[in-house]
Amino acid sequence: MIVPMADGNEFTPPSITDFFPDAILTIGGVDIMTRINLAQVLATIVLVIILVLGTRRLTVVPGRFQSVLEFGFGFVRNNIAYDLLGEKDGKRFVPLLTAMFFTILFMNVTGVVPGINLAGTSVIGAPLVFAIVAYVVFIYAGIKKHGAFHFLKASLLPGGVPIYLAPMIMVIEFISTFIVRPVSLTLRLLMNMMVGHFMLSLFFAATNFFILSGTWMSLFSVGSGVMGLAFMLFELFVAFLQAYVFTILTAVYIQLSLADEH
């Protein structure tokens, strides 16, 4: 919906079409890259550069840059991997969990980068890839430790279930474990980043509208601009929180697949 003013100024609220931007790179009539793809590529490149620069000359007494990286690695290792999986299993999966956390975080942060303004995880492709990785690792970890039969049996048929209820319970557990989990991981990340974009776009579009109105309504631009800046800071927190939640849920699912009852 577009709200026009007498002077021609228009207020255009954010819409779902924001997540289908025009291609910025086309080869042979085929769209290769959009602004969201660019956000994903840039986030990955920046992350790789930071990791390379921060780890190529490691020292016993770390400098500031190395200290920041070690703090980040230690956060994932100690608060997610070791805390949920224990030190033995945590060492096996900490590289995956660390890569997942930082990649999601950097892609989330692109939603507040001027000129991009769209998170790399605000379209379903990226969250779905991360969810599939978590799903595959969950199944791999369970089968590797317990064998395919015992893993599937424990996942689909909890102990103590009466035989006459077994078919229904197995269907419910299959849907819950092997369908709902990856879908919920995907949608949780996707929806949070989409809503963040909507809110930021709404505040800053309103600010632009009020300023260009050239009337007493321009006073409202101060309030909407301040709210936009405040929500930008909140969105940075959400970017971190969603990366943390996704990673910790992945670790929880791996822990469940490794549990002794399997």
C-alpha distance (Angstrom), angle and dihedral (degrees) to the residues before:
residue distance angle dihedral
M1 . . .
I2 3.83 . .
V3 3.80 119.2 .
P4 3.84 109.9 -154.0
M5 3.81 127.5 -155.6
A6 3.77 127.8 -152.1
D7 3.82 90.5 -107.5
G8 3.79 91.9 55.2
N9 3.79 95.0 -103.0
E10 3.80 110.6 139.9
F11 3.77 133.9 -160.0
T12 3.78 111.1 -144.1
P13 3.80 112.7 -173.1
P14 3.82 120.3 -151.0
S15 3.78 117.1 -89.9
I16 3.78 140.5 -178.3
T17 3.82 88.7 -92.1
D18 3.82 87.8 73.4
F19 3.80 87.2 77.4
F20 3.81 92.0 57.1
P21 3.82 101.1 58.3
D22 3.77 122.9 174.9
A23 3.77 116.9 -89.3
I24 3.79 116.2 -93.1
L25 3.80 93.0 -167.9
T26 3.78 124.0 41.2
I27 3.79 125.8 173.8
G28 3.78 120.8 -171.9
G29 3.77 91.8 -13.9
V30 3.80 91.5 -54.7
D31 3.80 118.8 119.4
I32 3.81 106.8 -124.1
M33 3.79 104.5 170.7
T34 3.80 138.9 16.3
R35 3.79 129.3 -174.3
I36 3.79 90.2 -89.9
N37 3.80 91.9 52.2
L38 3.79 87.9 49.3
A39 3.81 89.2 52.8
Q40 3.81 90.2 52.3
V41 3.81 93.0 48.3
L42 3.80 94.3 45.6
A43 3.81 92.5 47.0
T44 3.81 90.0 51.9
I45 3.82 93.5 46.6
V46 3.82 93.0 48.2
L47 3.80 91.1 48.0
V48 3.81 92.5 50.0
I49 3.81 92.2 47.4
I50 3.81 91.7 50.3
L51 3.79 91.9 49.0
V52 3.80 93.7 46.8
L53 3.80 94.6 46.9
G54 3.77 92.4 43.8
T55 3.78 97.5 49.0
R56 3.80 105.9 33.5
R57 3.82 93.6 85.6
L58 3.78 106.8 30.3
T59 3.78 116.1 179.7
V60 3.78 133.8 -167.4
V61 3.79 89.7 -121.5
P62 3.81 101.8 45.4
G63 3.77 124.2 -143.4
R64 3.79 123.2 -135.3
F65 3.79 95.9 -83.9
Q66 3.78 93.8 47.3
S67 3.81 90.4 44.9
V68 3.80 91.2 55.5
L69 3.81 91.4 50.1
E70 3.79 92.6 46.7
F71 3.79 89.7 49.7
G72 3.81 90.2 53.0
F73 3.79 93.4 46.6
G74 3.79 90.7 45.5
F75 3.77 91.4 50.7
V76 3.80 92.7 57.5
R77 3.80 93.6 39.3
N78 3.80 98.2 48.1
N79 3.79 103.3 29.1
I80 3.78 99.3 39.5
A81 3.81 114.7 14.9
Y82 3.81 102.3 34.9
D83 3.79 94.8 31.4
L84 3.82 93.8 56.1
L85 3.79 104.4 24.3
G86 3.77 102.2 30.2
E87 3.78 124.3 -121.1
K88 3.81 96.1 -74.1
D89 3.80 98.4 51.8
G90 3.79 91.9 28.6
K91 3.81 91.5 64.4
R92 3.79 89.7 56.8
F93 3.77 95.5 53.2
V94 3.80 103.6 29.3
P95 3.85 93.5 93.3
L96 3.80 90.8 54.7
L97 3.81 94.0 44.1
T98 3.82 91.9 46.7
A99 3.81 92.7 49.9
M100 3.80 90.7 46.7
F101 3.80 94.3 48.9
F102 3.80 96.9 48.9
T103 3.81 95.9 40.7
I104 3.80 92.0 51.8
L105 3.81 90.9 44.0
F106 3.80 94.6 52.2
M107 3.80 92.4 45.2
N108 3.81 90.4 49.2
V109 3.81 92.2 51.1
T110 3.82 92.8 58.5
G111 3.80 86.5 75.6
V112 3.81 89.8 77.0
V113 3.81 97.5 39.0
P114 3.83 109.9 112.3
G115 3.78 112.2 -116.9
I116 3.79 93.1 25.0
N117 3.80 102.7 48.7
L118 3.79 92.8 168.7
A119 3.78 125.5 96.0
G120 3.77 115.8 -126.0
T121 3.81 86.3 -129.6
S122 3.82 95.2 52.4
V123 3.82 92.8 95.1
I124 3.77 120.7 63.0
G125 3.81 97.3 -115.2
A126 3.82 98.3 75.8
P127 3.85 97.8 41.7
L128 3.80 88.9 46.1
V129 3.82 92.2 53.4
F130 3.81 91.2 50.5
A131 3.81 90.7 47.3
I132 3.81 91.8 50.1
V133 3.81 90.0 51.0
A134 3.81 90.3 51.1
Y135 3.81 90.4 46.4
V136 3.82 93.9 49.7
V137 3.82 92.8 46.7
F138 3.81 90.7 48.4
I139 3.81 91.2 54.6
Y140 3.82 93.5 40.4
A141 3.81 93.1 51.8
G142 3.81 92.5 49.5
I143 3.79 96.0 46.0
K144 3.81 93.2 44.5
K145 3.79 92.6 53.6
H146 3.80 102.7 35.5
G147 3.79 106.3 17.9
A148 3.79 125.7 -109.7
F149 3.81 96.8 -83.6
H150 3.81 98.1 49.2
F151 3.81 92.7 41.0
L152 3.80 93.2 52.5
K153 3.80 92.5 41.9
A154 3.79 93.1 53.0
S155 3.81 92.0 42.9
L156 3.79 94.9 50.0
L157 3.79 103.6 30.6
P158 3.82 118.2 38.3
G159 3.78 116.5 -155.1
G160 3.79 119.3 -89.4
V161 3.81 96.5 29.2
P162 3.85 112.0 143.6
I163 3.78 112.2 -113.5
Y164 3.79 93.5 -120.2
L165 3.80 90.4 57.7
A166 3.80 94.6 45.3
P167 3.86 98.2 94.7
M168 3.80 93.4 50.6
I169 3.83 93.5 43.7
M170 3.79 91.4 49.1
V171 3.80 91.6 53.6
I172 3.81 91.8 47.7
E173 3.81 92.8 46.8
F174 3.80 91.8 46.8
I175 3.81 91.6 53.3
S176 3.81 92.5 43.5
T177 3.80 97.4 45.3
F178 3.78 105.1 32.9
I179 3.82 103.1 28.7
V180 3.79 110.9 22.8
R181 3.81 95.2 46.3
P182 3.82 98.5 58.2
V183 3.81 91.5 37.5
S184 3.82 92.6 50.9
L185 3.82 91.3 47.0
T186 3.79 90.0 52.2
L187 3.79 97.5 45.1
R188 3.81 96.1 42.8
L189 3.80 92.3 58.1
L190 3.80 94.9 37.7
M191 3.81 96.5 49.2
N192 3.80 95.0 46.3
M193 3.79 93.0 52.7
M194 3.80 92.7 44.4
V195 3.80 92.3 51.4
G196 3.80 90.3 48.3
H197 3.81 90.3 55.4
F198 3.80 91.7 48.2
M199 3.80 92.5 52.2
L200 3.80 95.3 46.5
S201 3.80 92.2 45.6
L202 3.80 91.3 48.7
F203 3.81 94.4 52.2
F204 3.80 96.2 44.9
A205 3.82 94.3 41.1
A206 3.80 87.9 52.4
T207 3.82 90.5 48.6
N208 3.79 90.9 51.7
F209 3.80 91.0 46.7
F210 3.81 94.0 50.6
I211 3.81 93.8 46.8
L212 3.81 93.4 49.7
S213 3.79 93.1 44.8
G214 3.82 90.4 82.7
T215 3.80 90.7 -151.7
W216 3.80 137.9 97.9
M217 3.82 85.4 -76.5
S218 3.81 87.7 76.8
L219 3.80 86.8 82.5
F220 3.80 88.6 69.7
S221 3.81 89.4 63.1
V222 3.81 89.2 76.5
G223 3.79 92.6 58.8
S224 3.80 95.8 42.5
G225 3.82 91.4 45.4
V226 3.80 92.6 51.3
M227 3.80 90.2 47.4
G228 3.78 89.6 49.9
L229 3.81 92.4 52.6
A230 3.81 91.4 45.1
F231 3.79 91.4 49.9
M232 3.81 89.9 48.2
L233 3.80 88.6 60.8
F234 3.79 89.9 46.1
E235 3.80 89.7 50.2
L236 3.81 89.6 55.7
F237 3.79 87.7 55.3
V238 3.81 90.3 48.2
A239 3.83 89.8 49.9
F240 3.81 89.3 56.7
L241 3.81 93.8 40.8
Q242 3.80 94.6 51.7
A243 3.81 91.9 48.4
Y244 3.80 88.7 50.2
V245 3.82 94.5 46.4
F246 3.81 93.1 47.9
T247 3.81 92.2 48.6
I248 3.78 95.6 44.8
L249 3.81 91.8 48.5
T250 3.80 88.8 51.5
A251 3.80 88.6 52.7
V252 3.82 90.7 47.7
Y253 3.80 91.4 53.0
I254 3.81 90.9 48.6
Q255 3.81 89.5 49.3
L256 3.79 90.5 51.9
S257 3.80 91.1 51.4
L258 3.82 90.4 51.0
A259 3.80 95.6 47.0
D260 3.81 114.8 125.8
E261 3.79 94.1 -119.8
H262 3.80 87.1 71.5
